[in-house]
């Protein structure tokens, strides 16, 4: 009897300890990097990428030169803390003026995208166009064919093909049944074809269906993160098959129902984004072979709250889910005090999250600041 009581108490103690320390890994704040913002920088978009260029650890990011109204990519030396090169995409060089996204391919090529004309360019690092293609998705009212490349929606180059996901929209969720959302462009045949990759039927039938997706490429798979689902969709580009795994936040409050998503007023839109939970990005960290899923928990707020606009623009609570290379959840870290925005980049040192939230007490309007997060094993 006493032995059974002892074992029961031991089990409860171990259970209590496991609940207090649920994961062995955690993301820890470290130092920051600040990029000066001068009078020529008017808009830094959510498109940033780290690479080693000309033997310099370099952050590439897109911008619009306010003096000349020209889109450009800036090269920022992370060691020297200065811009040392820029690519300018002006109309006289053959680019459409609203070029707004890019994807680094290799030391000789970079993809540049234009959202207004659905045009992709492949250019060298001297602004010479090597390839230009206008994409047209025909026959479907279901598509808004805005082909662009941002951190949360990158153009993917795999072997000799490109893979693109246009922005999608419909007011009838049944329209998404058996409709593809991933397309393959073949350079050799100059053809664009849909892959047999569809929204899961159970997700379409859900009250919380949303057509909004983010995605990322890990070298062989395109991983999709639906805004209102605890699951992620993994598409292998060799087999063209999709599998589904769970990657759930511990901090979910409530998703917005599809029937309530049409926004009658601007206030409705701000309220929905501030109040409801949503998954916003999926990221692959090739240096640590892990995935990060960014999640906004949402907050309790009234539509008449004077701070609604700020809470819409600058979310208060973000958590970051970490998955190992087999998509097992190994950590979830919550940042509750207007710590981060959704812009990021990854280096061999860690994950850098943008901390330019105007509601953060350390905000500086003259700098673009990123805080490094280091993945640590608490058992070590």
N, C-alpha and C positions, 0 to 999 in steps of 0.2 A: 504493500500500500504506500509506504513512504517512498519507495523507489519510483513508483508510478507518478507520485506527486512531484518528486524531484525532476523527473524527466519532463513532466508537463511544464513546470516552471522554467526549466532550461530552454524548452522549445519556445515559450512565450518571450523569454529574454532575447533569444536569437532573432526571433521574428521582429521584435521591437527595434533591435539594432539594424536589421536589414531595411526596415522602413525608413529609418533616419538617414541611412546611407544607401540609397537605392542604386546608384551608379558608381563605378570605379573611376570614371574619368570626369573631368570638368574643364571648362574653358576659363582661363584666368586672365584678367586684364594686365597688360604690361605697358610698355612705353607707347608713345604716339608719334605720328609723322604729320607735319603740317605743310601744306602747299600754299604759298602766297597767292592771293587773288588780286590781280592788278586791273587797271582801267580797261584793258583790252579783252578781258574775260567776262562774257555776259551770261553764259549758260553752260554749266558742266552737267552733261547728261549722265544717266546711269549706265555708262559704258566705260569700264576701266579694266586694264589688263596688265599684268606683270610679265616681263620677259627680260632676258639678257640680250641686250642689243649693243653691238660694237663694244663688247666686253664691259658694258655698264649695266648694273641692276636698274632697270628702267620701268617706270609706270607710264603706260600709254593711256591717255584719256581724251575724250572728244569734247570739243568746245566750239563756240561761235564767236569769232572776232567781232566785237561790237563796233570797231572803227570801220571795218571794211565789209561787214555783214557777210562773212565767208566762214563756212564750216572748216574745221581743222582738227588735227590730232596732235596733241602736245606730247613730247618726250621728256619726262622728268627723271633726272638722275637721283635715285634714292640715297646715294652716298653723299654726293655734293650738294644735294637739296636745291637743285636749280633746273630750269628748263633749258635743254641744250639743242633741241631740234623740233621742228614742226612741219607737218604736211598740211598744205592748204588746198581745198577742193573748190576752186572757183569755176564759174561758167566758161571762162575763156580757155580752161584746160579740158573742157568736155564734161564736167560734172554738173548735175542739177543743184541749184543753190541750197536746197533744204536737206542735203546729205547729213545724216544724223546718227549713224551707228557704224560699228566696225567689228571685225574679228581678225586677230593676228593669225596668219597661217604659218609662215616661216620667215627667215631672214630676207627673203626676196619678194614676198607677197603679203598683201593684206586685203581682206574683203571690206568694202565700204558699201553701206546700204542707204537707200533713199526711200523714206516711208511714203512720200506723196505720190511718187510715180511707180512704186514697187520695182525699182531698178537696183540691181546689184552690180558693183564694179569690183574687179580685181586689179589692183594697182601695185606698182613697185614702190620703193621708198624714196622715189624722186618724182612722185605724182604723175607718172606715166600710166595711162590706162592700158592694161593688157587684155582685159575681157570686160564686156558689158552685156547685161541681159535684163530684159524687162519680163517680169513674170505676170502671167494672167491666168486666173483661176476661173474657168468658164462654166456656165450652166448652173450655178448654185447661188441662190439668194442667201444661203447659209453663211457664205464667206464675206468678211470684209478683208480684202486681200492686202493687208498692210505688212509687207515683208521688210523687216528691219532686223538688225542685230544689236541686241542689248545684253547686259549681264544676265538678266532673267529670261531672255529669249534669244540665245545666240544662234547665228547661222552655223551649221555644222558641216565641216568638210571631212569626209571619210573616204580614203582611197581616191578614186577618180570621180566621186559624186559629191553633190551638195545636198543637204537636207534642210528643209525649211518648214516652219509651222506658221501659217498666216493667222492673224487675229480673227476670232470667230464671234458670231453673234446671231441670235434668233430669239424671238419672243415666245416660240413654241418649242419646249425642250424635246418633244418627240421628233422634231426635225433632225436631231442629232443621231438618231438610230441609223447604224450602218453608214455613217458619213465619216470619211477619213480625216485625220487632223495632222498627218505627217506626209510630206511630199518629197520625192527624190528627183533631183535634176542630174541627168547624165551628160557630161561634157562631150563625149564621143558622138552621141546620137542627137545632141541638142534637144532633148525631150524632157518634159516634166510629167511625172506620173504619181498618182496617189498610192500610198502603201496600204495594205490591209490592216490598218491600225485604227481602231474605233474606240469611242467612249464606251466604257463598260455599261451594259444594259441596266445593271442594278444602280449605277450612279445616275443614269438618265432618269430612272424611275423615282429617285430619291426626292424628298421635299426640298433638299438642300443642294440640288444640282446647280452647278455654275459652269459656264463655258470658258471661264478664265483659267489659264494654265501657265505655269512657268516650267522651264526645262533646262537641262545642262547635259553636256557630253563628257563621258569619262574615258574616252578612247576606244570604246567598243559598244557602249550602250548610250541611248538617249533616255534620260530619266525625267519623267514628267511629274510635276507636283500640282494636282488640282487644288484650287483655292479652298473648296469646302469639303474635302475628304481627308480622312486620316490615313489614306493609303497613297502609295506612289506607284506609278506605272513605268516599267522598265522595258524598253524596246531594244532588242539586240539587232544591230545593223547587219550582221552576217546572216542571221536566220530570218530576219524581219518578223519575229514573233514577240509578243508582249506578255509579260508576267506581272502580277500585282502582289505587293507586299505592304504590310502595315508599317507606318512610321508616325505614330500618334503622339501628340503633345499631352503632357500631364495637366496642362493649364487651360484647356478649352472651356469656354463659357457656353457659347451658342453661335451656330452658323445662321446666316441670313437665308430665309426660305426663298426659293426661286420665284414664287408668286408675288413676293414682296419686293423683288429686286428692281422692277421698273421705278424710276425716280421721278416723282411728279414735280418736285422743286429741288433747288440746289441744297436747301436745308436737309431734305430727305437723304440726298447723297452723302453729305458730310456726316450726318447722324449714323447712317448705315456703316460707313467706314470706321467711325470712331467706336461704335457700340459693339459690333459683332466681331467674332473671331474669324481669322482667315490665315491660311498659309500663303506666304508671299514669294518665296524663292527656294530653289534647291541648288546646292553648290557641290562640286566635287573638288576635293583637296588632294591633288596628285602627290604631294610631298609626304603626306601622312596616310594616304590611302583611306580617307574617310569622306563621308558626305555630311553636309550641314543643311538642315531644313529650317528656314526662318519662319517664325510664327508670330502674328500679332494676336494677343489675347483679347483685346477690346476692353472697354471700361464702361462702368455705369455712368451715364450722362443723359441729361435732358435736352430735348431739341431746342429749348429756349435758353440753354446755358450760354453765357457770354463767351466762354472758352471753347465752344464747339468748333469754330474754325481752326483754332490752334491745334486741338486734339485730332482733327482730321488731317491736317498737314504734318503734324509732328507727334506721331503715336507715342503714348506713354510707356506701354509695357511690350517688350519683345522677349521671346525666348528663342534659343537656338538648340535644336535637336541635333545630336551627333550620332551617325550610324557608321558601323565599321564596314569593311570592304564587302561583307556578305549581307549588308543591310540590317544587321542587328543593332538595336538601339543601345548605345553605351553611355550616353549622357544627355541631359537636358538642363541648360543653364538659363535662368530667368534674369532679365535686366529690367527693373521696374520703374526707373526714374528718368524717363526721356533720355536714356543712354545713347541709343543708336538710331540711325536711319538705315534704309535698306541698301545703300550703295556699299560696295566692298571690293577688295582684291585680295589675292593670295600670293604669298612669297614663300621661299624656303623657311622663313622665320616664323610664319604664322598667318592667321586670318586677320585682315585689317578691316574693321567696320567703321563706317562714317559716323562720327559723333557730332556732326553739325546740326544739332537739334536746338532751335532757338529757345526752347524751354529748359534746356540744360544750363546749369549755372556757369559752366565753363565755355559756353559758346562765344566764338570770336568771328564776327562778320568779315574780317579781313583775311581769314585763312580757311582753307579746306582741310579739316583735321580727320585723321583716321587713327583709331586706337587698336593696338595689336592684341589679339586674343591667342593665348598659347594653350594647346591641349595638353593637360597633365594627367598622369595616372596617379590617383591618390594612394594606391597601394605601395608606390615606390617612395 
